[in-house]
């Protein structure tokens, strides 16, 4: 992501508000940077499934997605704001490309 510090702060605020994270901007960015491209793709595919599985109006889906992101963050031993940053930063890269779901999970993270 090539954006200014002020622009990143706005994104970080959205990541925090959406996920309930208390991480500071720099912590989110450093957490994001620790993942390789391959790891980011694996996490992107997991998050994408979470979001697509919540095929209901956004106002009803958001609280459920927030919980699911927090569950995934706990499983991955990371912060949900970092996961959301990985997803948002990867959208343009992967949204028009086919990717393999690299998740080895045999069940969904959540039940509706």
C-alpha positions in Angstrom: 0.0 0.0 0.0 1.5 3.3 -1.1 -0.4 5.9 0.8 0.5 8.7 3.1 0.7 8.4 6.9 -2.5 10.5 7.2 -4.4 8.3 4.7 -3.2 5.1 6.4 -4.4 6.5 9.7 -7.9 6.7 8.3 -7.8 3.1 7.1 -6.4 2.0 10.5 -9.3 3.7 12.2 -11.8 1.8 10.0 -9.9 -1.4 10.7 -10.1 -0.7 14.5 -13.7 0.3 14.4 -14.8 -2.7 12.3 -12.9 -5.3 14.3 -12.7 -3.9 17.9 -8.9 -3.9 17.7 -6.9 -1.6 20.0 -3.7 -1.8 17.9 -1.9 1.4 17.0 -1.3 2.3 13.4 2.3 1.2 13.4 1.5 -2.1 15.0 -1.1 -2.9 12.3 1.3 -2.0 9.6 4.2 -4.0 11.1 1.8 -6.9 11.6 0.8 -6.7 8.0 4.4 -6.6 6.8 5.4 -9.7 8.7 3.3 -11.9 6.3 4.7 -13.1 3.0 2.7 -12.8 -0.2 1.8 -16.5 0.0 0.6 -16.1 3.6 -1.4 -13.0 2.6 -3.1 -15.0 -0.2 -3.9 -17.8 2.2 -5.5 -15.4 4.7 -7.2 -13.5 1.9 -9.0 -16.6 0.8 -10.1 -17.5 4.3 -11.4 -13.9 4.9 -13.1 -13.9 1.5 -15.0 -17.1 2.4 -16.1 -15.5 5.7 -17.5 -12.5 3.9 -19.1 -14.4 1.1 -20.7 -16.9 3.5 -22.5 -14.0 5.1 -24.9 -13.4 2.2 -27.3 -11.1 4.1 -27.7 -7.3 4.2 -24.6 -5.5 5.3 -26.0 -4.1 8.5 -26.9 -7.6 9.7 -23.7 -9.2 8.3 -21.1 -6.8 9.8 -21.4 -7.9 13.4 -21.2 -11.5 12.4 -18.2 -10.8 10.1 -16.5 -9.0 13.0 -16.9 -12.0 15.3 -15.7 -14.3 12.5 -12.6 -12.1 12.0 -11.9 -12.2 15.7 -12.2 -16.0 15.7 -9.8 -16.3 12.7 -7.4 -13.9 14.3 -7.3 -16.0 17.4 -6.7 -19.1 15.3 -3.9 -17.4 13.4 -2.5 -15.7 16.5 -2.8 -12.2 15.1 -5.0 -9.2 15.4 -8.3 -8.9 13.5 -7.3 -5.4 12.3 -4.2 -6.9 10.6 -6.5 -9.5 8.9 -8.8 -6.8 7.7 -5.8 -4.8 6.3 -4.6 -7.9 4.5 -8.1 -8.4 3.0 -8.5 -4.7 1.9 -5.0 -4.4 0.6 -5.4 -7.6 -1.5 -8.8 -6.9 -2.9 -7.6 -5.3 -6.2 -4.9 -7.9 -6.6 -7.1 -11.0 -6.2 -10.7 -9.9 -6.9 -10.5 -10.6 -10.6 -8.2 -13.6 -10.4 -9.0 -17.1 -9.5 -7.3 -18.3 -6.4 -7.3 -21.6 -4.7 -8.8 -21.8 -1.3 -5.6 -22.8 0.6 -7.5 -23.3 3.8 -7.0 -26.8 5.3 -10.0 -26.4 7.6 -12.5 -29.1 7.2 -15.4 -27.0 8.7 -16.5 -23.4 8.5 -15.2 -21.0 11.1 -18.8 -20.1 12.0 -22.3 -21.4 12.0 -25.3 -19.3 11.1 
